Amino acid sequence: MKLKLAISYAKNIHEKLNNLTEGTLELEGCGYKRIKVEKVWVFGSTIKGSLSPNDLDLLIKSNLV
């Protein structure tokens, strides 16, 4: 993956999270119906500026609803 694509993915995720109703995310197949997303961090090679990161590492702080 190129750095530009990883940043594009991160921006897309940011936009989708900002548009959540009441900050909750609907889930299926994991035993929970919804979670409230509180914070999201990007870390790893993407945030370090690697020109070819392998993936987009995200840490998500959430609570069950």
Secondary structure, 3 states (H helix, E strand, C coil): CCHHHHHHHHHHHHHHHHCCHHHEEECCCCCCCEEEEEEEEEECHHHHCCCCCCCCEEEEEEEEC
